[in-house]
Amino acid sequence: MLCGVAASAAAAADPAPVRTLVYCSEANPNQFQGALAGDQTSLDAGPRQIFDRLLRLRERDGRQVLEPSLATSWTVSADGRTYTLPLRRGVRFQANHGFTPTREFNAEDVVFSFRRMMDSRHPYHDVSGGIYPTFQALGLPRILRSVDAPDPHTVRFVLATPNAPFLADLAMDFASINSAEYAQWLQQRGRKADLDLKPLGTGPFELVSYQSGSAIRYRAFAAHWRGAPRIDHLVFAITPNPAVRWARLRAGECQVIADPNPADLPAMRADPNLRVLSAPGSDIAYVSLNLQRPPLDNVLVRRALAMAVNRKAIVEHVYQGGARAAVNPLPPTLWSYDTDIAAPPYDPQQARRLLAQAGHPQGFDIDLWAMTVSRPYLPDARRVAQMIQADWAAVGVRAHVVSFDWGEYVHGLQQHLQDTALLGWAGDNGDPDYFLGNLLSCDAARTVRNASGFCNPQYQRVIEQARETMDREQRTRLYRQAQRIFQEQLPWIPLAYPDVVVPMSRRVHGYVLPPNGGHEFQGVWLQ
């Protein structure tokens, strides 16, 4: 008994340290639910911390490869239309927000998560707006015929046509798996919206609280099937200004920060208390041109605007060398990138001639949207917008730079309210379709993903053919053809292929630099 008292006293005097990692993030999330999210901030805050997916994408020897996650393996039928995935046993859902699960993860949860997106009559389909941007942009409402459970530990997807990217799609954030039991519990209490506002999953961290403009707080999910995270608490300190993020990192208030200002990187690299991880990314920054608004419906005007932009100057002055001038809508880190294609040259005189040929010898007025937050692909959108504004002014086009907060910006793009807008994208699944189909298909034209409204029948046929063949060489030929059609039509002006850069304290260990510029913290610990 005395030994027990002594041991208890010693434990009370020297408690185990509470390990909290603070990540200075760049903006408020618009969503925590992967199926509903359309931006990197929301994907970082929600699915990458709270949820798991059937498969996951990992970097291995410089290549992105698919690995099992909630599914343990997969088989594909000879006709390429039926995918069968055995599910991992012993996986537990988080007990959170007043809910305690009575069973482990099974096929019912997978069926629920996908049928919510598929079926307009599903009781959760219209909750939180009923818009599923990635599911829609990938053409899955047409392609995915059914999802069912042959038994509690197996799930089967049946497609209308073969679809080569489908397995890679299952590793994406939109395919995060929710608890069907939690959804039913909320429905019985008239609180269906909490599935998205107070989500829970099988992921490494549980959502504790969210205060807009301040912080998102998580705690480690000790029963995570891969093992408990090596930190107890995770905090997203919402810090829109990159200079303030840098100051907070220097002061030790944050251990990892998002989207540094490139001009600050030399000082960060010189600081002995910090390390800066960087690598070529799967990102692209671009100007989206709304083809639904004259005169942008004229390809001569679009080509003139492209030829008026000095992309080399933008890369040099904004990215400080941490990017390459963009050519195609596909980053060069992905297979099928066409190295034989050249971007429209910087040629203001030819741009003026094209504008005159298009009936605009005196130019015209146009809006150019620029986000107020830094993004992995655009560290300083306002400065880029001002440089483009000056470039266009030199050929007679009078651009008016317009800015909104991030949520309003995304909402406006969803409604196609802009003339032109600075945007970007980061690859999630290692497949070219995530850029060429997800951002430029006719399916995507009804979502925020394809803000240009581009829907070209020839391009669409090529993308569909590429999706339906399993032959990598044939897909490569088709995607290169798609890139040539893009250059003929120019719904965007590609600007830059940025590097992925993540500054952090030297106390941080185990952080893996993701190719998509996102942030995951399960394997991270503090020294």
One Martini backbone bead per residue (centre of mass of N, CA, C, O) as a GRO file, in nm:
protein
  527
    1MET     BB    1   0.059   0.061  -0.022
    2LEU     BB    2   0.297   0.257   0.007
    3CYS     BB    3   0.397   0.218  -0.279
    4GLY     BB    4   0.143   0.326  -0.416
    5VAL     BB    5   0.152   0.609  -0.297
    6ALA     BB    6   0.433   0.686  -0.402
    7ALA     BB    7   0.370   0.650  -0.699
    8SER     BB    8   0.141   0.856  -0.713
    9ALA     BB    9   0.305   1.099  -0.620
   10ALA     BB   10   0.513   1.090  -0.847
   11ALA     BB   11   0.311   1.125  -1.078
   12ALA     BB   12   0.202   1.401  -0.982
   13ALA     BB   13   0.486   1.548  -0.990
   14ASP     BB   14   0.543   1.382  -1.292
   15PRO     BB   15   0.396   1.438  -1.548
   16ALA     BB   16   0.308   1.385  -1.849
   17PRO     BB   17   0.353   1.533  -2.130
   18VAL     BB   18   0.196   1.764  -2.331
   19ARG     BB   19   0.153   1.714  -2.680
   20THR     BB   20   0.171   2.009  -2.883
   21LEU     BB   21   0.074   2.102  -3.210
   22VAL     BB   22   0.135   2.395  -3.411
   23TYR     BB   23  -0.050   2.513  -3.695
   24CYS     BB   24  -0.013   2.760  -3.934
   25SER     BB   25  -0.271   2.860  -4.100
   26GLU     BB   26  -0.438   3.043  -4.381
   27ALA     BB   27  -0.751   2.957  -4.317
   28ASN     BB   28  -1.069   2.904  -4.334
   29PRO     BB   29  -1.280   2.663  -4.348
   30ASN     BB   30  -1.561   2.540  -4.538
   31GLN     BB   31  -1.490   2.239  -4.446
   32PHE     BB   32  -1.481   1.887  -4.311
   33GLN     BB   33  -1.601   1.749  -4.563
   34GLY     BB   34  -1.478   1.587  -4.833
   35ALA     BB   35  -1.731   1.576  -5.028
   36LEU     BB   36  -1.765   1.912  -5.005
   37ALA     BB   37  -1.485   1.986  -5.070
   38GLY     BB   38  -1.272   2.244  -5.276
   39ASP     BB   39  -1.021   2.290  -5.073
   40GLN     BB   40  -0.724   2.275  -4.908
   41THR     BB   41  -0.803   2.381  -4.630
   42SER     BB   42  -1.038   2.177  -4.584
   43LEU     BB   43  -0.876   1.915  -4.626
   44ASP     BB   44  -0.682   1.958  -4.392
   45ALA     BB   45  -0.902   1.996  -4.159
   46GLY     BB   46  -1.051   1.724  -4.222
   47PRO     BB   47  -0.981   1.442  -4.379
   48ARG     BB   48  -0.660   1.444  -4.292
   49GLN     BB   49  -0.750   1.397  -3.974
   50ILE     BB   50  -1.048   1.240  -3.935
   51PHE     BB   51  -1.002   1.049  -4.183
   52ASP     BB   52  -1.052   0.773  -4.398
   53ARG     BB   53  -0.969   0.549  -4.662
   54LEU     BB   54  -0.950   0.278  -4.856
   55LEU     BB   55  -0.714   0.435  -4.981
   56ARG     BB   56  -0.362   0.526  -5.043
   57LEU     BB   57  -0.115   0.771  -5.106
   58ARG     BB   58   0.234   0.716  -5.179
   59GLU     BB   59   0.570   0.774  -5.145
   60ARG     BB   60   0.797   0.591  -5.381
   61ASP     BB   61   1.073   0.648  -5.532
   62GLY     BB   62   0.925   0.913  -5.667
   63ARG     BB   63   0.646   0.763  -5.642
   64GLN     BB   64   0.301   0.711  -5.677
   65VAL     BB   65   0.126   0.488  -5.457
   66LEU     BB   66  -0.092   0.237  -5.386
   67GLU     BB   67  -0.262   0.165  -5.075
   68PRO     BB   68  -0.385   0.030  -4.822
   69SER     BB   69  -0.648   0.077  -4.574
   70LEU     BB   70  -0.960   0.005  -4.518
   71ALA     BB   71  -0.855  -0.159  -4.735
   72THR     BB   72  -0.661  -0.458  -4.815
   73SER     BB   73  -0.773  -0.479  -5.116
   74TRP     BB   74  -0.804  -0.567  -5.480
   75THR     BB   75  -1.042  -0.627  -5.747
   76VAL     BB   76  -1.075  -0.675  -6.109
   77SER     BB   77  -1.252  -0.719  -6.361
   78ALA     BB   78  -1.217  -0.802  -6.692
   79ASP     BB   79  -1.409  -0.542  -6.779
   80GLY     BB   80  -1.352  -0.297  -6.563
   81ARG     BB   81  -1.639  -0.267  -6.365
   82THR     BB   82  -1.549  -0.444  -6.107
   83TYR     BB   83  -1.502  -0.369  -5.756
   84THR     BB   84  -1.327  -0.551  -5.497
   85LEU     BB   85  -1.323  -0.490  -5.129
   86PRO     BB   86  -1.169  -0.572  -4.863
   87LEU     BB   87  -1.199  -0.521  -4.514
   88ARG     BB   88  -1.098  -0.395  -4.232
   89ARG     BB   89  -1.049  -0.508  -3.915
   90GLY     BB   90  -1.082  -0.335  -3.605
   91VAL     BB   91  -1.216  -0.063  -3.670
   92ARG     BB   92  -1.257   0.252  -3.518
   93PHE     BB   93  -1.461   0.489  -3.407
   94GLN     BB   94  -1.525   0.779  -3.291
   95ALA     BB   95  -1.590   0.925  -2.970
   96ASN     BB   96  -1.815   1.197  -3.025
   97HIS     BB   97  -2.042   1.443  -2.969
   98GLY     BB   98  -2.211   1.220  -2.780
   99PHE     BB   99  -2.097   0.968  -2.934
  100THR     BB  100  -2.125   0.599  -2.924
  101PRO     BB  101  -2.014   0.334  -3.059
  102THR     BB  102  -2.130  -0.023  -3.122
  103ARG     BB  103  -1.929  -0.050  -3.368
  104GLU     BB  104  -1.747  -0.132  -3.628
  105PHE     BB  105  -1.621  -0.104  -3.912
  106ASN     BB  106  -1.802  -0.127  -4.231
  107ALA     BB  107  -1.979  -0.152  -4.526
  108GLU     BB  108  -2.206   0.046  -4.446
  109ASP     BB  109  -2.021   0.301  -4.449
  110VAL     BB  110  -1.949   0.299  -4.746
  111VAL     BB  111  -2.228   0.304  -4.867
  112PHE     BB  112  -2.318   0.565  -4.737
  113SER     BB  113  -2.094   0.760  -4.846
  114PHE     BB  114  -2.171   0.713  -5.156
  115ARG     BB  115  -2.484   0.741  -5.164
  116ARG     BB  116  -2.497   1.032  -5.086
  117MET     BB  117  -2.378   1.125  -5.368
  118MET     BB  118  -2.557   0.954  -5.576
  119ASP     BB  119  -2.844   0.994  -5.417
  120SER     BB  120  -3.106   1.222  -5.418
  121ARG     BB  121  -3.283   1.037  -5.193
  122HIS     BB  122  -3.099   1.065  -4.980
  123PRO     BB  123  -3.111   1.182  -4.654
  124TYR     BB  124  -2.804   1.334  -4.709
  125HIS     BB  125  -2.771   1.478  -4.984
  126ASP     BB  126  -2.887   1.789  -4.901
  127VAL     BB  127  -2.691   1.829  -4.697
  128SER     BB  128  -2.508   2.115  -4.713
  129GLY     BB  129  -2.634   2.149  -5.035
  130GLY     BB  130  -2.554   1.896  -5.229
  131ILE     BB  131  -2.240   1.941  -5.305
  132TYR     BB  132  -1.999   1.738  -5.513
  133PRO     BB  133  -1.729   1.833  -5.675
  134THR     BB  134  -1.555   1.578  -5.730
  135PHE     BB  135  -1.766   1.370  -5.807
  136GLN     BB  136  -1.867   1.541  -6.045
  137ALA     BB  137  -1.596   1.608  -6.203
  138LEU     BB  138  -1.536   1.284  -6.249
  139GLY     BB  139  -1.825   1.153  -6.344
  140LEU     BB  140  -1.963   0.957  -6.121
  141PRO     BB  141  -2.274   0.979  -6.166
  142ARG     BB  142  -2.235   0.809  -6.439
  143ILE     BB  143  -2.026   0.574  -6.367
  144LEU     BB  144  -2.162   0.501  -6.093
  145ARG     BB  145  -2.396   0.253  -6.043
  146SER     BB  146  -2.282   0.088  -5.776
  147VAL     BB  147  -2.309   0.011  -5.415
  148ASP     BB  148  -2.213  -0.276  -5.216
  149ALA     BB  149  -2.271  -0.560  -4.971
  150PRO     BB  150  -2.202  -0.889  -4.964
  151ASP     BB  151  -2.067  -0.816  -4.686
  152PRO     BB  152  -1.949  -0.667  -4.394
  153HIS     BB  153  -1.629  -0.707  -4.541
  154THR     BB  154  -1.751  -0.603  -4.826
  155VAL     BB  155  -1.700  -0.414  -5.131
  156ARG     BB  156  -1.897  -0.303  -5.426
  157PHE     BB  157  -1.820  -0.177  -5.751
  158VAL     BB  158  -2.022  -0.048  -6.024
  159LEU     BB  159  -1.972   0.026  -6.360
  160ALA     BB  160  -2.064   0.145  -6.669
  161THR     BB  161  -1.754   0.189  -6.717
  162PRO     BB  162  -1.452   0.196  -6.763
  163ASN     BB  163  -1.199   0.323  -6.502
  164ALA     BB  164  -0.879   0.394  -6.446
  165PRO     BB  165  -0.895   0.614  -6.190
  166PHE     BB  166  -1.067   0.483  -5.960
  167LEU     BB  167  -0.865   0.389  -5.747
  168ALA     BB  168  -0.738   0.668  -5.704
  169ASP     BB  169  -1.004   0.802  -5.611
  170LEU     BB  170  -1.027   0.633  -5.336
  171ALA     BB  171  -0.778   0.820  -5.212
  172MET     BB  172  -0.954   1.058  -5.183
  173ASP     BB  173  -1.116   1.288  -4.987
  174PHE     BB  174  -1.412   1.242  -5.091
  175ALA     BB  175  -1.372   0.918  -4.988
  176SER     BB  176  -1.453   0.946  -4.711
  177ILE     BB  177  -1.543   0.774  -4.409
  178ASN     BB  178  -1.842   0.732  -4.260
  179SER     BB  179  -2.083   0.698  -4.010
  180ALA     BB  180  -2.386   0.544  -4.017
  181GLU     BB  181  -2.456   0.548  -3.716
  182TYR     BB  182  -2.423   0.852  -3.669
  183ALA     BB  183  -2.630   0.942  -3.880
  184GLN     BB  184  -2.872   0.804  -3.744
  185TRP     BB  185  -2.848   0.946  -3.470
  186LEU     BB  186  -2.890   1.234  -3.583
  187GLN     BB  187  -3.163   1.191  -3.725
  188GLN     BB  188  -3.323   1.121  -3.462
  189ARG     BB  189  -3.238   1.435  -3.354
  190GLY     BB  190  -3.237   1.656  -3.586
  191ARG     BB  191  -2.889   1.661  -3.676
  192LYS     BB  192  -2.760   1.626  -3.970
  193ALA     BB  193  -2.550   1.865  -3.997
  194ASP     BB  194  -2.333   1.736  -3.791
  195LEU     BB  195  -2.183   1.555  -3.989
  196ASP     BB  196  -2.022   1.830  -4.090
  197LEU     BB  197  -1.976   2.008  -3.826
  198LYS     BB  198  -1.936   1.717  -3.641
  199PRO     BB  199  -1.718   1.517  -3.720
  200LEU     BB  200  -1.653   1.160  -3.770
  201GLY     BB  201  -1.404   0.896  -3.762
  202THR     BB  202  -1.097   0.689  -3.822
  203GLY     BB  203  -0.892   0.889  -3.762
  204PRO     BB  204  -0.621   1.040  -3.577
  205PHE     BB  205  -0.833   1.287  -3.532
  206GLU     BB  206  -1.029   1.486  -3.316
  207LEU     BB  207  -1.280   1.705  -3.301
  208VAL     BB  208  -1.331   1.975  -3.072
  209SER     BB  209  -1.287   2.274  -3.216
  210TYR     BB  210  -1.430   2.586  -3.371
  211GLN     BB  211  -1.286   2.915  -3.445
  212SER     BB  212  -1.332   3.161  -3.632
  213GLY     BB  213  -1.017   3.311  -3.690
  214SER     BB  214  -0.845   3.112  -3.489
  215ALA     BB  215  -0.930   2.783  -3.421
  216ILE     BB  216  -0.834   2.435  -3.438
  217ARG     BB  217  -0.923   2.148  -3.241
  218TYR     BB  218  -0.739   1.852  -3.144
  219ARG     BB  219  -0.734   1.501  -3.075
  220ALA     BB  220  -0.616   1.212  -3.015
  221PHE     BB  221  -0.670   0.885  -3.150
  222ALA     BB  222  -0.586   0.614  -2.965
  223ALA     BB  223  -0.762   0.389  -3.157
  224HIS     BB  224  -0.604   0.383  -3.396
  225TRP     BB  225  -0.521   0.135  -3.627
  226ARG     BB  226  -0.209   0.252  -3.653
  227GLY     BB  227  -0.205   0.417  -3.406
  228ALA     BB  228  -0.116   0.646  -3.206
  229PRO     BB  229  -0.035   0.939  -3.193
  230ARG     BB  230   0.261   1.145  -3.097
  231ILE     BB  231   0.035   1.342  -3.027
  232ASP     BB  232  -0.223   1.489  -2.834
  233HIS     BB  233  -0.227   1.774  -2.986
  234LEU     BB  234  -0.401   1.979  -3.234
  235VAL     BB  235  -0.334   2.305  -3.392
  236PHE     BB  236  -0.510   2.546  -3.582
  237ALA     BB  237  -0.369   2.854  -3.653
  238ILE     BB  238  -0.533   3.115  -3.781
  239THR     BB  239  -0.312   3.278  -4.040
  240PRO     BB  240  -0.328   3.475  -4.314
  241ASN     BB  241  -0.053   3.609  -4.262
  242PRO     BB  242   0.268   3.532  -4.356
  243ALA     BB  243   0.425   3.721  -4.161
  244VAL     BB  244   0.290   3.609  -3.903
  245ARG     BB  245   0.372   3.317  -3.935
  246TRP     BB  246   0.674   3.372  -3.922
  247ALA     BB  247   0.676   3.503  -3.641
  248ARG     BB  248   0.555   3.252  -3.492
  249LEU     BB  249   0.782   3.060  -3.562
  250ARG     BB  250   1.017   3.224  -3.439
  251ALA     BB  251   0.864   3.226  -3.144
  252GLY     BB  252   0.724   2.925  -3.107
  253GLU     BB  253   0.401   2.919  -3.161
  254CYS     BB  254   0.490   2.753  -3.409
  255GLN     BB  255   0.600   2.449  -3.587
  256VAL     BB  256   0.409   2.497  -3.840
  257ILE     BB  257   0.372   2.629  -4.179
  258ALA     BB  258   0.204   2.795  -4.423
  259ASP     BB  259   0.274   2.948  -4.699
  260PRO     BB  260   0.531   3.102  -4.764
  261ASN     BB  261   0.715   3.365  -4.824
  262PRO     BB  262   0.966   3.361  -5.049
  263ALA     BB  263   1.131   3.607  -4.922
  264ASP     BB  264   1.169   3.436  -4.635
  265LEU     BB  265   1.343   3.177  -4.689
  266PRO     BB  266   1.638   3.256  -4.633
  267ALA     BB  267   1.590   3.311  -4.328
  268MET     BB  268   1.484   3.032  -4.257
  269ARG     BB  269   1.740   2.870  -4.352
  270ALA     BB  270   1.934   3.038  -4.143
  271ASP     BB  271   1.784   2.915  -3.911
  272PRO     BB  272   1.883   2.689  -3.662
  273ASN     BB  273   1.567   2.622  -3.562
  274LEU     BB  274   1.521   2.545  -3.864
  275ARG     BB  275   1.330   2.390  -4.133
  276VAL     BB  276   1.318   2.335  -4.501
  277LEU     BB  277   1.092   2.185  -4.698
  278SER     BB  278   1.150   2.067  -5.044
  279ALA     BB  279   0.969   2.022  -5.365
  280PRO     BB  280   0.841   1.917  -5.629
  281GLY     BB  281   0.522   1.964  -5.742
  282SER     BB  282   0.150   1.914  -5.805
  283ASP     BB  283   0.126   2.217  -5.912
  284ILE     BB  284  -0.095   2.498  -6.014
  285ALA     BB  285  -0.102   2.817  -6.168
  286TYR     BB  286  -0.386   3.032  -6.274
  287VAL     BB  287  -0.596   3.174  -6.527
  288SER     BB  288  -0.930   3.203  -6.535
  289LEU     BB  289  -1.157   3.188  -6.816
  290ASN     BB  290  -1.478   3.300  -6.883
  291LEU     BB  291  -1.660   3.161  -7.149
  292GLN     BB  292  -1.951   3.302  -7.070
  293ARG     BB  293  -1.789   3.583  -7.124
  294PRO     BB  294  -1.774   3.848  -7.287
  295PRO     BB  295  -1.485   3.813  -7.487
  296LEU     BB  296  -1.395   3.511  -7.378
  297ASP     BB  297  -1.538   3.340  -7.616
  298ASN     BB  298  -1.278   3.433  -7.767
  299VAL     BB  299  -0.982   3.292  -7.863
  300LEU     BB  300  -0.826   3.549  -7.942
  301VAL     BB  301  -0.847   3.683  -7.667
  302ARG     BB  302  -0.716   3.462  -7.499
  303ARG     BB  303  -0.445   3.469  -7.649
  304ALA     BB  304  -0.379   3.764  -7.595
  305LEU     BB  305  -0.371   3.744  -7.285
  306ALA     BB  306  -0.143   3.532  -7.279
  307MET     BB  307   0.074   3.707  -7.444
  308ALA     BB  308   0.073   3.948  -7.218
  309VAL     BB  309   0.204   3.751  -7.015
  310ASN     BB  310   0.477   3.748  -6.777
  311ARG     BB  311   0.577   3.461  -6.642
  312LYS     BB  312   0.876   3.497  -6.574
  313ALA     BB  313   0.835   3.739  -6.379
  314ILE     BB  314   0.655   3.596  -6.175
  315VAL     BB  315   0.855   3.375  -6.092
  316GLU     BB  316   1.085   3.568  -6.002
  317HIS     BB  317   0.918   3.779  -5.801
  318VAL     BB  318   0.721   3.579  -5.640
  319TYR     BB  319   0.883   3.286  -5.621
  320GLN     BB  320   1.197   3.312  -5.614
  321GLY     BB  321   1.250   3.031  -5.791
  322GLY     BB  322   1.001   2.830  -5.668
  323ALA     BB  323   0.952   2.791  -5.990
  324ARG     BB  324   0.779   2.727  -6.299
  325ALA     BB  325   0.684   2.786  -6.595
  326ALA     BB  326   0.386   2.739  -6.744
  327VAL     BB  327   0.200   2.535  -6.992
  328ASN     BB  328   0.027   2.318  -6.881
  329PRO     BB  329  -0.247   2.169  -6.695
  330LEU     BB  330   0.004   1.983  -6.628
  331PRO     BB  331   0.230   1.866  -6.435
  332PRO     BB  332   0.561   1.737  -6.474
  333THR     BB  333   0.526   1.509  -6.239
  334LEU     BB  334   0.332   1.380  -6.444
  335TRP     BB  335   0.220   1.160  -6.634
  336SER     BB  336   0.188   1.277  -6.982
  337TYR     BB  337   0.358   1.502  -7.012
  338ASP     BB  338   0.412   1.754  -7.265
  339THR     BB  339   0.727   1.857  -7.393
  340ASP     BB  340   0.637   1.968  -7.698
  341ILE     BB  341   0.494   2.200  -7.569
  342ALA     BB  342   0.411   2.544  -7.617
  343ALA     BB  343   0.366   2.840  -7.507
  344PRO     BB  344   0.261   3.132  -7.536
  345PRO     BB  345   0.424   3.397  -7.607
  346TYR     BB  346   0.576   3.683  -7.514
  347ASP     BB  347   0.362   3.926  -7.706
  348PRO     BB  348   0.225   4.229  -7.715
  349GLN     BB  349   0.198   4.292  -8.018
  350GLN     BB  350   0.034   4.037  -8.092
  351ALA     BB  351  -0.192   4.092  -7.894
  352ARG     BB  352  -0.298   4.347  -8.032
  353ARG     BB  353  -0.365   4.215  -8.303
  354LEU     BB  354  -0.573   4.013  -8.192
  355LEU     BB  355  -0.769   4.219  -8.076
  356ALA     BB  356  -0.831   4.358  -8.344
  357GLN     BB  357  -0.932   4.098  -8.487
  358ALA     BB  358  -1.166   4.065  -8.252
  359GLY     BB  359  -1.276   4.384  -8.214
  360HIS     BB  360  -1.038   4.526  -7.993
  361PRO     BB  361  -0.842   4.791  -8.038
  362GLN     BB  362  -0.922   4.933  -7.736
  363GLY     BB  363  -1.019   4.717  -7.581
  364PHE     BB  364  -1.114   4.642  -7.231
  365ASP     BB  365  -1.309   4.552  -6.960
  366ILE     BB  366  -1.205   4.375  -6.652
  367ASP     BB  367  -1.208   4.120  -6.424
  368LEU     BB  368  -0.977   4.034  -6.142
  369TRP     BB  369  -0.939   3.776  -5.938
  370ALA     BB  370  -0.815   3.781  -5.586
  371MET     BB  371  -0.699   3.638  -5.330
  372THR     BB  372  -0.626   3.699  -4.975
  373VAL     BB  373  -0.488   3.428  -4.963
  374SER     BB  374  -0.259   3.198  -4.926
  375ARG     BB  375  -0.120   2.954  -5.140
  376PRO     BB  376   0.066   2.700  -5.254
  377TYR     BB  377   0.038   2.827  -5.561
  378LEU     BB  378  -0.021   3.133  -5.412
  379PRO     BB  379   0.147   3.351  -5.212
  380ASP     BB  380   0.065   3.633  -5.403
  381ALA     BB  381  -0.207   3.727  -5.561
  382ARG     BB  382  -0.202   4.036  -5.567
  383ARG     BB  383   0.067   4.068  -5.717
  384VAL     BB  384  -0.004   3.906  -5.964
  385ALA     BB  385  -0.244   4.082  -6.047
  386GLN     BB  386  -0.079   4.344  -6.088
  387MET     BB  387   0.102   4.232  -6.313
  388ILE     BB  388  -0.127   4.161  -6.507
  389GLN     BB  389  -0.254   4.437  -6.521
  390ALA     BB  390  -0.005   4.567  -6.657
  391ASP     BB  391   0.010   4.381  -6.903
  392TRP     BB  392  -0.277   4.444  -7.012
  393ALA     BB  393  -0.249   4.752  -7.033
  394ALA     BB  394  -0.028   4.736  -7.267
  395VAL     BB  395  -0.291   4.623  -7.464
  396GLY     BB  396  -0.577   4.771  -7.346
  397VAL     BB  397  -0.647   4.611  -7.085
  398ARG     BB  398  -0.883   4.673  -6.818
  399ALA     BB  399  -0.808   4.575  -6.502
  400HIS     BB  400  -1.004   4.474  -6.212
  401VAL     BB  401  -0.927   4.422  -5.893
  402VAL     BB  402  -1.071   4.149  -5.704
  403SER     BB  403  -1.172   4.090  -5.356
  404PHE     BB  404  -1.211   3.816  -5.122
  405ASP     BB  405  -1.290   3.607  -4.919
  406TRP     BB  406  -1.256   3.274  -4.940
  407GLY     BB  407  -1.554   3.187  -4.927
  408GLU     BB  408  -1.662   3.394  -5.139
  409TYR     BB  409  -1.480   3.311  -5.368
  410VAL     BB  410  -1.581   3.020  -5.403
  411HIS     BB  411  -1.880   3.090  -5.440
  412GLY     BB  412  -1.847   3.265  -5.696
  413LEU     BB  413  -1.725   3.040  -5.872
  414GLN     BB  414  -1.968   2.849  -5.856
  415GLN     BB  415  -2.143   3.090  -6.012
  416HIS     BB  416  -1.977   3.238  -6.235
  417LEU     BB  417  -1.903   3.569  -6.167
  418GLN     BB  418  -1.650   3.587  -6.325
  419ASP     BB  419  -1.408   3.660  -6.553
  420THR     BB  420  -1.140   3.646  -6.387
  421ALA     BB  421  -0.908   3.407  -6.213
  422LEU     BB  422  -0.724   3.312  -5.954
  423LEU     BB  423  -0.567   2.987  -5.952
  424GLY     BB  424  -0.549   2.635  -5.837
  425TRP     BB  425  -0.366   2.312  -5.808
  426ALA     BB  426  -0.358   1.982  -5.650
  427GLY     BB  427  -0.246   1.672  -5.647
  428ASP     BB  428  -0.384   1.354  -5.510
  429ASN     BB  429  -0.356   1.066  -5.716
  430GLY     BB  430  -0.142   1.057  -5.972
  431ASP     BB  431  -0.355   1.146  -6.194
  432PRO     BB  432  -0.429   1.324  -6.480
  433ASP     BB  433  -0.743   1.342  -6.439
  434TYR     BB  434  -0.732   1.547  -6.193
  435PHE     BB  435  -0.693   1.770  -6.413
  436LEU     BB  436  -0.817   1.714  -6.707
  437GLY     BB  437  -1.101   1.631  -6.579
  438ASN     BB  438  -1.163   1.781  -6.303
  439LEU     BB  439  -1.108   2.088  -6.450
  440LEU     BB  440  -1.220   2.037  -6.788
  441SER     BB  441  -1.485   1.916  -6.788
  442CYS     BB  442  -1.823   1.905  -6.826
  443ASP     BB  443  -1.880   1.816  -6.538
  444ALA     BB  444  -1.703   2.050  -6.405
  445ALA     BB  445  -1.871   2.302  -6.518
  446ARG     BB  446  -2.082   2.263  -6.257
  447THR     BB  447  -1.833   2.361  -6.093
  448VAL     BB  448  -1.564   2.505  -5.927
  449ARG     BB  449  -1.339   2.359  -6.085
  450ASN     BB  450  -1.477   2.485  -6.363
  451ALA     BB  451  -1.471   2.822  -6.392
  452SER     BB  452  -1.469   2.851  -6.716
  453GLY     BB  453  -1.681   2.644  -6.858
  454PHE     BB  454  -1.541   2.422  -7.003
  455CYS     BB  455  -1.693   2.254  -7.312
  456ASN     BB  456  -1.539   2.023  -7.518
  457PRO     BB  457  -1.612   1.770  -7.723
  458GLN     BB  458  -1.329   1.674  -7.803
  459TYR     BB  459  -1.207   1.671  -7.521
  460GLN     BB  460  -1.416   1.481  -7.391
  461ARG     BB  461  -1.360   1.232  -7.563
  462VAL     BB  462  -1.066   1.196  -7.476
  463ILE     BB  463  -1.115   1.165  -7.172
  464GLU     BB  464  -1.302   0.920  -7.190
  465GLN     BB  465  -1.100   0.732  -7.326
  466ALA     BB  466  -0.884   0.747  -7.100
  467ARG     BB  467  -1.071   0.625  -6.876
  468GLU     BB  468  -1.146   0.342  -7.043
  469THR     BB  469  -0.844   0.277  -7.039
  470MET     BB  470  -0.572   0.059  -6.912
  471ASP     BB  471  -0.359   0.176  -7.101
  472ARG     BB  472  -0.092   0.376  -7.051
  473GLU     BB  473  -0.005   0.453  -7.339
  474GLN     BB  474  -0.285   0.539  -7.440
  475ARG     BB  475  -0.335   0.751  -7.225
  476THR     BB  476  -0.096   0.929  -7.294
  477ARG     BB  477  -0.186   1.003  -7.581
  478LEU     BB  478  -0.455   1.133  -7.494
  479TYR     BB  479  -0.343   1.348  -7.294
  480ARG     BB  480  -0.176   1.492  -7.513
  481GLN     BB  481  -0.416   1.569  -7.681
  482ALA     BB  482  -0.554   1.740  -7.463
  483GLN     BB  483  -0.323   1.950  -7.440
  484ARG     BB  484  -0.356   2.055  -7.733
  485ILE     BB  485  -0.645   2.152  -7.707
  486PHE     BB  486  -0.593   2.351  -7.486
  487GLN     BB  487  -0.398   2.534  -7.656
  488GLU     BB  488  -0.621   2.611  -7.862
  489GLN     BB  489  -0.837   2.729  -7.635
  490LEU     BB  490  -0.762   2.865  -7.360
  491PRO     BB  491  -0.916   2.868  -7.056
  492TRP     BB  492  -0.625   2.930  -6.969
  493ILE     BB  493  -0.339   3.072  -6.783
  494PRO     BB  494  -0.056   2.948  -6.731
  495LEU     BB  495   0.200   3.016  -6.480
  496ALA     BB  496   0.280   2.785  -6.242
  497TYR     BB  497   0.524   2.553  -6.086
  498PRO     BB  498   0.536   2.485  -5.770
  499ASP     BB  499   0.679   2.431  -5.488
  500VAL     BB  500   0.709   2.247  -5.202
  501VAL     BB  501   0.677   2.430  -4.882
  502VAL     BB  502   0.799   2.354  -4.535
  503PRO     BB  503   0.813   2.510  -4.242
  504MET     BB  504   1.008   2.427  -3.934
  505SER     BB  505   1.083   2.301  -3.656
  506ARG     BB  506   1.340   2.102  -3.515
  507ARG     BB  507   1.130   1.949  -3.324
  508VAL     BB  508   1.028   1.824  -3.581
  509HIS     BB  509   0.910   1.490  -3.655
  510GLY     BB  510   0.792   1.284  -3.928
  511TYR     BB  511   0.758   1.462  -4.166
  512VAL     BB  512   0.578   1.443  -4.473
  513LEU     BB  513   0.617   1.540  -4.796
  514PRO     BB  514   0.368   1.628  -4.995
  515PRO     BB  515   0.286   1.662  -5.334
  516ASN     BB  516   0.002   1.839  -5.270
  517GLY     BB  517   0.054   2.040  -5.008
  518GLY     BB  518  -0.037   1.906  -4.772
  519HIS     BB  519  -0.145   1.806  -4.426
  520GLU     BB  520   0.004   1.560  -4.207
  521PHE     BB  521   0.018   1.432  -3.840
  522GLN     BB  522   0.042   1.137  -3.738
  523GLY     BB  523   0.381   1.095  -3.758
  524VAL     BB  524   0.425   1.326  -3.560
  525TRP     BB  525   0.690   1.478  -3.354
  526LEU     BB  526   0.831   1.602  -3.052
  527GLN     BB  527   1.139   1.657  -2.896
   0.00000   0.00000   0.00000
